Structures are given as C-alpha cells and as structure tokens.
C-alpha cells in the first residue's frame, strides 16, 4: 500500500502522552491501554485473561484456540525469567573506547517485545527467529505475566532456537531499544564497556525507564558501564570499528545547549575515532537519525536511499556526495549502492512516515532487511545481495513498525562478543 494518506496503528503509548490522559477511557477501546500494567493498567495476570487478550487482538499462537492457549499458559507458569531490576553497574574507566562495527562478532541482540502492540508481534518474532540462529536474543518484558504468552507465541511458530532466547524482566517505556539501549565498546586493553547516553527526546511521554535501561542491563550482566554527557540516540550512529564514525546533523540539534565544538569534544572523549562524517537529517522526519539515510555495510561499502525521493532529494544528494568525495579513516574509497525510496505518507493526516531500507541489522553473517509489502521490496533485497554477497539476506516484515518511524535497526541493539 502506497497511498499518500493512511490510517494505521501507531506503535507508541498514546495513552501516556501529556494532554491525552483524559482521553484514556476512549483510548482503552482503540488501543491496548488497559493492558499497560507498568503505567496504571492491569497486565493480564491469569492464563484465562492472557488467552482472552491474545484472542481479542488476533495474536493467538498458531494452531491454538483459546482453551488450548489457556492450558498451555498455565503449564508455563514456572517459565524462567531473569530479573534485571538492579541499577548499580560496575564502573567503567573514563577513557575513549573503540565502537565496534556491526559486522564484528556479536554475542546478543536485544529487543523490547511489543506486548502492547499486537501488530508488531509478527515483526519481533521474525527478528528473534533470525537472530537466534546465530546469536542470543535478549527479549525485554515490562511485566513477568507476559513471559508465557511471548514464549508460547514463539514456540508455536517453531522457527526460533529457543535455547538462545533469554527473557529479561526489564521495564522500559517503549520498544525502540536502538535509541535508549547501551552503546558498546572496547578499551585499549580489549575490555568490554557499555555506555549510557542521556535519553530524553520525547518530552510528551515518560522516558525515565528507557533512560535507566542501560544501567539495569549492565548491572544484570555485570558489564562495566559509564554515562556520557551527550543527549543522543543509538539510531544516529554507524561505526566501522576502524576509526570512522557516521552521524547526522541531529546530533547537534539534540545538544544545542553545548554547541558543535563541545559536542565533538564530548564525542572524542567517549569514542576513539579519526574521522567523523555528519550527514544532513531528513526534512519532516522526527528522529533525525542517520540510519534512515544510509547503511554502513562494511568498512568501505555504503548503501544509501535513492535521491529521487520527493521532498528530501536534495538532502539525500548531499549525503551521497559526502561518501563519493571522501575516504574512510583508513584512506579507502567507498563503494556506493543505491536503495529504492518508498514514497512517504501521512499517517492519520498528522505523522509523516518515511519507510527506508537502510534501517537493517547485520549480525554474525546475516542481514535483517525491512520489507513493507511494496513492489520495491524485491529490488531492495537484490541490492543487499549485490552489496553484501557473503551474507544471508533475510526479509523482516516492517509495514506496521514503520508507522513508528523505524524498522529493524531501530527495534534492535547489539551486544558484542
């Protein structure tokens, strides 16, 4: 579907938004607000209530009816769920760290399961299935009562390696874990370190749980963590692990109180890099993140959205020119591959939605590429196969996820080996 005006589910907790709380009785009927146990609702606590929730939102496990689901959930009542609730990580040294490339060996991929967004259960199941074949999938849950439903949903599909799926009770405010999850790096001595930026880009929504997430995750896994001073999100960075860092102008927009020079000084105190590329941000795209413009496939291969796209063609041309004329930190020229550009649309006449194929995840020889049910999907997958011939290219259904301004990359966060 490529209509200029659409009316699709919005994967954000609208019922928590400032100014909309009085409309919660109405939103209860239009959304899953009534199941938002973290923010005053009541997460379905009994197997019968959970089975009803799954039925009413069209996400009953494949091949099961309500009675089967209720009984299976009761049998899973003792399912092990690790609790990542403490907030006292080991301290990390105050030294710049090497930010590894996404194609380096990864131990785990984090996802925050969209328990309140039934339209995204399919997307996250596909991500977990693709990841668990080659790495551990860490699945964050806001309430322990969701564990059985998520496990049963994956079990019934029979496509995930459940021995590599770890359920973590770690409350978050939202599902876009790329942006608030921990950055990862290595010290000069090869020690693994996690970094937590200040996460506060959505003043209309609560964000304290998201901002706290890196500290809870690091504490649970006993990985040293240190904060760094910038207000930023993970979706605005690509690294080649060899001294090249890529971000967009959104980095400066989010830190106007510091100024460009101080932003870059803080960045240099945090990451060790030799060359910083700063691309334009897309116009009328709310995140401002670089992963919606370009994809770093390897140290000298860039995938970029076609500049023929209306409205943002000039900005995409500017981004392309950067990589056409520059070399990476090692002095190598870039190979540039062009990805198709789906037409943007307005969701509910208010929210501009920019679907992009650059929002993919590379993990241990696989590339999880978003697809949207458009004719351009096959073209995009073909470009990935040409640009990354030594990788397995896996399409991930992201039509509904794109209504939240992102896709696979935005919904995942990697932890290096």
C-alpha positions in Angstrom: 0.0 0.0 0.0 1.5 3.3 -1.1 -1.3 5.9 -0.6 -0.3 9.4 0.5 -2.8 9.4 3.4 -3.2 6.3 5.6 -4.8 5.4 8.9 -2.5 2.8 10.5 -1.8 1.7 14.1 0.7 3.9 15.9 3.3 1.9 17.9 3.6 4.5 20.7 1.8 4.6 24.0 -0.6 7.4 23.1 -2.5 6.9 26.4 0.6 8.1 28.3 1.2 11.2 26.2 0.8 14.5 28.0 -2.5 16.1 27.2 -4.1 12.8 26.2 -4.5 11.2 29.6 -8.1 12.5 30.0 -8.9 10.5 26.8 -7.8 7.3 28.3 -11.3 5.8 28.5 -11.7 6.4 24.8 -8.1 5.1 24.1 -8.9 1.9 26.1 -11.3 1.0 23.3 -8.9 1.9 20.5 -5.6 0.7 21.9 -4.2 -1.8 24.4 -4.0 0.9 27.2 -6.0 -1.4 29.5 -3.1 -3.9 29.5 -0.4 -1.4 30.3 0.4 -2.7 33.7 3.6 -0.6 34.0 1.6 2.6 33.9 -1.5 2.0 35.9 -3.4 -0.6 33.9 -3.6 -4.3 34.6 -1.4 -6.6 32.6 -3.4 -9.9 32.0 -2.3 -11.9 35.1 -4.2 -15.2 34.8 -3.9 -17.7 31.9 -7.5 -17.1 31.1 -7.2 -13.3 30.9 -4.0 -13.6 28.8 -5.6 -16.0 26.4 -8.5 -13.5 26.0 -6.1 -10.7 25.3 -4.4 -12.7 22.6 -7.7 -13.7 21.1 -9.2 -10.2 21.1 -6.1 -8.8 19.4 -5.6 -11.5 16.8 -2.4 -12.9 18.2 -3.3 -16.4 19.5 -0.4 -18.8 18.9 -0.6 -20.5 15.5 -2.9 -23.6 15.5 -4.3 -23.0 19.0 -7.7 -21.9 20.3 -8.5 -20.0 23.5 -8.8 -23.2 25.6 -5.6 -24.6 24.3 -3.8 -21.3 24.9 -5.1 -21.0 28.5 -4.0 -24.5 29.4 -0.6 -24.0 27.7 -0.1 -20.8 29.6 -0.9 -22.4 32.9 1.7 -25.1 32.1 4.3 -22.3 31.5 3.7 -20.6 34.8 7.1 -21.5 36.1 8.9 -20.3 32.9 12.3 -18.9 34.0 12.5 -15.1 33.6 15.7 -13.3 34.6 15.1 -10.1 36.6 17.2 -7.1 35.5 15.9 -4.6 38.1 19.0 -3.5 40.0 20.6 -0.2 38.9 24.3 -0.3 40.1 26.6 -1.4 37.3 30.3 -1.9 37.7 32.1 1.4 36.9 34.0 1.7 33.6 37.2 3.6 33.1 36.9 7.2 31.8 38.8 6.5 28.6 37.7 6.7 24.9 36.5 3.3 23.6 36.5 1.7 20.2 33.0 1.4 19.0 32.9 -1.9 17.1 31.3 -2.3 13.7 28.1 -4.2 13.4 29.7 -6.9 11.3 32.1 -7.9 14.1 31.2 -11.0 16.2 28.1 -10.4 18.3 27.0 -12.2 21.5 23.5 -11.0 21.7 20.8 -8.8 20.1 18.4 -7.0 22.5 14.7 -6.5 21.6 11.9 -5.0 23.7 8.9 -7.2 22.9 5.9 -5.2 21.8 3.4 -6.7 24.2 1.1 -3.7 23.9 1.3 -3.5 20.1 -0.2 -6.7 18.6 0.5 -5.6 15.0 4.2 -5.9 15.8 4.3 -9.4 17.3 4.9 -10.9 13.9 7.8 -8.5 13.2 9.5 -9.2 16.5 9.0 -12.9 16.2 10.8 -12.8 12.8 13.6 -10.8 14.3 14.1 -13.2 17.2 13.9 -16.2 14.8 16.6 -14.8 12.5 18.8 -13.7 15.4 18.6 -16.9 17.4 20.1 -19.0 14.6 23.4 -17.1 15.1 23.3 -15.3 18.5 21.4 -15.0 21.7 18.2 -13.0 21.6 17.6 -11.0 24.8 13.9 -10.3 25.0 12.9 -7.5 27.4 9.5 -7.7 29.1 7.8 -5.0 31.2 5.9 -7.5 33.4 6.5 -11.1 34.2 3.0 -12.0 33.3 3.8 -11.5 29.6 6.5 -14.2 29.6 4.3 -17.2 28.9 2.4 -15.5 26.1 5.6 -14.4 24.3 7.2 -17.9 24.8 4.1 -19.7 23.6 3.8 -17.4 20.6 7.4 -18.2 19.6 7.1 -21.9 20.4 4.0 -22.4 18.3 5.8 -20.8 15.3 8.6 -23.4 15.7 11.2 -21.2 13.9 13.3 -19.8 16.8 16.1 -21.6 18.5 14.5 -21.2 22.0 17.7 -22.3 23.7 19.2 -19.0 22.6 16.2 -16.9 23.7 16.6 -15.2 27.1 13.6 -13.5 28.7 14.5 -10.5 30.9 12.2 -8.7 33.2 13.4 -5.2 32.4 10.7 -2.5 32.2 11.0 0.1 29.5 8.7 2.9 28.4 8.9 2.0 24.8 10.0 -0.6 22.2 12.6 1.4 20.3 15.6 -0.1 22.1 18.2 1.0 19.5 17.8 4.5 20.8 17.9 4.2 24.5 19.9 0.9 24.8 23.5 0.9 25.7 26.3 1.8 23.3 29.1 -0.8 23.4 32.8 -0.5 23.1 36.3 -1.9 23.9 39.0 -0.2 25.8 42.6 -0.2 24.5 43.1 -3.4 26.7 40.2 -5.2 25.0 37.8 -4.9 27.9 34.1 -4.7 27.0 32.4 -1.5 28.2 28.8 -0.3 27.9 28.0 3.4 27.6 24.7 5.2 28.5 23.8 8.4 26.9 21.0 10.7 28.2 17.8 9.6 26.6 15.1 12.3 26.7 13.9 13.2 23.1 10.2 12.7 23.7 9.0 15.3 26.2 5.4 14.4 25.7 6.0 10.8 27.0 7.5 9.3 30.2 11.1 8.3 29.5 12.7 7.5 32.9 12.5 3.7 32.4 14.1 3.9 28.9 16.9 6.2 30.2 17.6 3.7 33.1 17.6 0.7 30.8 21.4 0.6 30.1 22.3 0.7 33.8 19.9 -2.2 34.6 21.2 -4.3 31.7 24.8 -3.6 32.6 24.2 -4.4 36.2 22.4 -7.7 35.4 25.2 -8.9 33.1 28.0 -7.4 35.3 29.4 -5.3 32.4 31.2 -2.1 33.3 29.2 1.0 32.3 29.7 4.7 32.3 27.5 7.6 31.3 28.5 10.1 28.7 27.3 13.6 28.6 25.5 13.9 25.2 21.8 13.7 24.7 21.6 11.3 21.8 20.2 8.0 20.5 21.8 4.9 19.1 20.0 5.3 15.8 22.1 8.2 14.9 25.5 6.4 14.7 27.3 4.0 12.4 30.9 2.9 13.1 33.3 0.8 11.0 35.3 -0.1 14.1 38.4 1.2 12.4 38.3 4.9 13.2 35.3 6.1 11.1 32.1 7.4 12.8 29.0 8.5 11.0 26.1 10.6 12.4 23.6 13.1 11.2 23.0 16.8 12.0 20.5 15.5 14.5 23.5 15.1 16.9 23.9 18.8 17.1 20.2 19.6 17.1 19.8 17.4 20.2 22.7 19.2 22.0 22.2 22.9 21.0 23.0 23.9 24.6 26.5 22.7 24.0 27.4 24.0 20.5 29.0 22.0 17.7 32.6 22.2 19.0 31.7 21.0 22.5 29.5 18.2 21.1 32.5 16.9 19.1 34.8 17.3 22.1 32.4 15.1 24.2 32.2 12.6 21.4 36.0 12.4 21.2 36.1 11.8 25.0 33.8 8.9 24.6 34.8 7.1 21.4 38.2 6.7 19.8 37.9 7.7 16.1 39.9 9.5 13.5 37.2 10.7 11.1 33.6 11.9 11.7 31.1 12.2 8.9 28.0 14.3 9.6 25.1 13.9 7.0 22.0 16.1 6.8 18.9 14.8 8.6 15.7 14.2 6.6 13.3 17.1 6.5 10.0 16.5 8.4 11.3 13.2 9.8 11.0 13.3 13.5 14.0 11.2 14.7 16.7 12.9 12.6 18.7 9.6 12.7 21.4 8.6 10.2 20.1 5.0 10.0 17.2 6.3 7.9 19.5 7.7 5.2 22.5 5.3 5.0 23.6 1.8 5.9 27.2 1.0 6.6 27.6 -2.5 5.1 31.3 -2.8 5.6 34.3 -0.5 6.1 34.2 0.8 2.5 30.6 0.0 1.4 27.7 2.4 1.9 24.0 1.8 1.0 22.1 5.0 0.6 18.5 5.8 -0.3 17.8 7.0 -3.8 17.9 10.8 -4.1 14.9 10.7 -6.5 12.7 10.8 -3.4 10.5 13.9 -3.4 10.9 16.5 -0.6 14.2 15.1 0.7 16.1 14.5 -2.6 18.4 17.5 -2.0 19.5 16.2 1.4 20.0 12.7 0.1 22.2 14.1 -2.7 24.2 16.0 -0.1 24.7 12.8 1.9 25.7 10.8 -1.2 28.3 13.5 -2.2 30.0 13.1 1.2 30.8 9.5 0.6 31.6 10.0 -3.1 34.3 12.5 -2.4 35.6 11.3 1.0 37.6 8.2 2.1 37.1 6.3 5.3 39.7 6.7 8.2 41.9 4.1 6.5 42.0 6.1 3.3 39.8 3.7 1.3 37.2 4.9 -1.2 33.6 4.0 -0.7 31.6 1.7 -2.9 28.1 3.1 -3.0 24.9 1.2 -3.7 21.5 2.8 -4.2 18.4 1.5 -2.4 14.9 2.3 -3.7 13.0 5.0 -1.9 9.3 4.2 -1.0 7.1 7.3 -1.1 6.4 8.8 2.3 2.8 9.2 3.5 0.9 10.9 6.3 -0.5 8.6 9.0 -3.8 10.0 10.3 -3.0 13.2 8.4 -0.5 14.2 11.1 2.5 11.9 11.3 4.9 11.8 8.3 6.1 8.2 7.8 9.4 7.6 5.9 10.0 4.0 5.1 13.6 3.1 4.4 15.6 0.0 3.5 18.7 1.3 5.2 17.2 0.5 8.6 18.6 -3.0 8.7 20.6 -5.1 11.2 23.9 -7.0 10.5 24.5 -9.9 12.9 27.0 -12.7 12.5 26.8 -13.1 8.8 23.1 -12.3 8.4 21.4 -9.1 7.4 17.9 -8.5 8.5 16.3 -6.2 6.0 12.9 -4.4 6.5 10.2 -5.0 3.9 6.9 -3.2 3.7 4.8 -5.2 1.2 5.8 -2.9 -1.6 6.9 -3.7 -5.2 10.3 -2.1 -4.3 11.0 -4.8 -1.6 12.4 -7.2 -4.1 14.6 -4.5 -5.6 16.0 -3.6 -2.2 16.8 -7.2 -1.3 18.6 -7.6 -4.6 20.7 -4.5 -3.8 21.7 -6.0 -0.5 22.6 -9.3 -2.1 24.9 -7.4 -4.5 26.4 -5.2 -1.8 26.9 -7.9 0.8 27.4 -11.2 -1.2 28.9 -13.1 1.8 25.9 -12.5 4.0 22.5 -14.2 4.2 19.8 -11.6 3.4 16.6 -12.1 5.5 13.5 -10.0 4.9 11.7 -8.9 8.0 8.1 -7.6 7.8 8.0 -4.0 9.0 4.9 -2.4 7.4 3.4 -1.7 10.9 6.7 -0.9 12.6 7.4 1.9 10.0 4.4 3.8 11.4 6.6 4.5 14.5 9.4 6.0 12.4 11.7 3.0 12.2 12.2 -0.7 11.3 14.6 -3.5 12.1 17.6 -1.4 13.1 15.5 0.8 15.4 14.0 -2.2 17.1 17.3 -3.9 18.0 20.5 -3.3 19.9 23.6 -5.5 19.6 26.0 -6.6 22.3 29.5 -7.6 21.1 31.1 -10.9 21.8 
